Amino acid sequence: MNNKIKEITLLSLATAILIIQEFAFSFIPNIQLTTFLIMIYVAVFGLKKTLTIVIIHVILDNLLFGSIGMLNIVIPMFIAWIFIAIIFHFVLKITDKIFIYAIFAYFFGHLYGMIFVPFQAFVLEIDLLSYLLVDLLWQVVMGVGNFLAVIWLYQPIEDILKNLYQKYLIDNKKS
């Protein structure tokens, strides 16, 4: 099989995993592995491929959850996930310390929430500060979930995915 087809298949599976885990965790407010997985994807696939995954994920996520026409959700979601991927791309160039990744993952929970604040406050026609104060607890919940996911899962999942990616694509180039 052509390596391009294999790579498209692998990236499609990575995108599907982002969607599936959101459905799996949807009963728990602000707990998901999206930030964690985007960080892993940047480390394994690189920024460009991860941005492709993120764009497809946001479109599918909003189609499946019924918010595709709601620009107060779609636009900040695009901005947030793309921003997180780009920032983590640069973090990877600076350090390889999992604890530092976990701290960034915690703050990514706040970044994600903060990007939504002005959009939601505008659409809901409520005071920006009031919305921010109410949302702050949920940002902390997302941040703590992100932190713990990175501390517990980052290294083993990155190792597994890197090995699979190399074996699936790179080793097959030799045959």
C-alpha positions in Angstrom: 0.0 0.0 0.0 1.2 3.5 -0.8 2.7 5.3 2.3 0.6 8.4 1.6 -2.6 6.3 1.9 -1.2 4.8 5.1 -0.5 8.2 6.5 -3.9 9.6 5.6 -5.4 6.5 7.3 -3.4 7.0 10.4 -4.2 10.7 10.6 -7.9 9.9 10.1 -7.7 7.4 13.0 -6.1 10.1 15.2 -8.9 12.5 14.3 -11.5 9.8 15.0 -9.9 9.2 18.4 -10.3 12.9 19.3 -14.0 12.7 18.4 -14.6 9.4 20.2 -12.9 10.5 23.4 -15.0 13.7 23.5 -18.2 11.6 23.2 -16.9 9.1 25.9 -16.2 11.9 28.4 -19.1 14.2 27.4 -21.0 13.2 30.6 -18.3 14.8 32.7 -18.2 18.6 32.4 -14.8 20.0 31.0 -13.0 16.7 31.3 -11.6 15.4 28.0 -8.3 14.3 26.5 -8.4 16.7 23.6 -5.6 18.9 24.8 -3.5 15.9 25.8 -4.0 14.2 22.4 -3.2 17.4 20.5 0.0 17.7 22.4 0.9 14.0 21.6 0.0 14.5 18.0 2.2 17.6 17.7 5.1 15.6 19.3 4.6 12.6 17.0 3.1 13.9 13.7 4.5 17.4 13.8 2.7 20.8 13.7 1.4 20.8 10.1 -0.3 17.3 10.3 -1.6 18.1 13.7 -3.2 21.3 12.4 -4.9 19.3 9.7 -6.2 16.9 12.4 -7.4 19.8 14.5 -9.3 21.5 11.6 -11.0 18.3 10.6 -11.8 17.6 14.3 -13.4 21.0 14.9 -15.6 20.6 11.8 -16.7 17.1 12.7 -17.1 17.9 16.4 -19.4 20.8 15.6 -21.4 18.8 13.0 -21.8 15.9 15.4 -22.6 18.0 18.5 -25.0 20.2 16.5 -23.2 23.5 16.9 -21.8 24.0 13.4 -23.9 27.2 12.8 -23.1 28.7 16.2 -20.1 30.9 15.4 -19.7 31.6 19.2 -18.6 28.0 19.5 -17.0 27.1 16.1 -14.7 30.2 15.8 -13.2 30.1 19.4 -12.8 26.3 19.1 -10.8 26.7 15.9 -8.7 29.5 17.5 -8.1 27.6 20.8 -7.1 24.2 19.5 -4.9 25.8 16.8 -3.3 28.1 19.3 -2.6 25.2 21.7 -1.0 23.1 19.0 1.2 26.0 17.9 2.3 26.9 21.4 3.1 23.3 22.3 5.1 23.0 19.1 7.4 25.7 20.5 7.4 24.2 24.0 8.8 21.0 22.5 11.7 22.9 21.1 12.5 24.3 24.5 12.2 21.3 26.8 11.6 17.6 27.0 10.4 17.6 30.7 7.0 16.0 31.2 6.3 18.2 34.3 6.7 21.3 32.2 4.4 19.8 29.6 1.9 19.2 32.4 2.1 22.8 33.6 1.5 24.0 30.0 -1.4 21.6 29.7 -2.9 23.1 32.9 -2.7 26.6 31.4 -4.0 25.3 28.1 -7.3 24.6 30.0 -7.4 28.3 30.9 -6.4 29.4 27.5 -9.1 27.3 25.9 -11.7 28.8 28.3 -10.5 32.3 28.0 -10.8 32.3 24.2 -14.5 31.4 24.6 -15.3 34.1 27.1 -15.7 37.1 24.8 -17.7 35.1 22.2 -20.0 33.6 24.8 -20.5 36.9 26.8 -21.4 38.7 23.5 -23.9 36.1 22.3 -25.4 35.6 25.7 -25.5 39.3 26.3 -24.0 39.2 29.7 -21.2 41.1 31.4 -17.8 39.8 30.3 -16.4 39.8 33.8 -19.4 37.9 35.2 -19.0 35.2 32.5 -15.3 35.0 33.2 -15.8 34.5 37.0 -18.4 31.8 36.5 -16.3 30.1 33.8 -13.1 30.2 35.9 -14.0 27.1 38.0 -14.6 25.1 34.8 -11.3 26.3 33.4 -9.6 25.0 36.5 -11.4 21.6 36.1 -10.2 21.4 32.5 -6.7 22.5 33.5 -6.4 19.9 36.3 -7.7 17.2 34.0 -5.1 18.2 31.4 -2.3 18.3 34.0 -3.1 14.8 35.3 -3.5 13.3 31.8 0.0 14.6 30.8 1.6 13.4 34.1 0.1 10.0 33.9 -0.2 9.2 30.2 2.1 11.5 28.1 5.3 9.4 28.1 3.8 6.0 27.5 1.3 7.1 24.9 3.9 9.2 23.1 6.3 6.2 23.0 3.6 3.8 21.7 2.4 6.2 19.1 5.9 7.1 17.9 6.8 3.4 17.6 3.6 2.6 15.7 4.0 5.6 13.4 7.6 4.7 12.6 6.9 1.0 12.2 3.8 1.7 10.1 5.2 4.2 7.8 9.0 4.4 8.0 9.8 0.7 8.3 7.4 0.0 5.4 9.5 2.3 3.1 12.3 -0.2 3.3 10.1 -3.1 1.9 
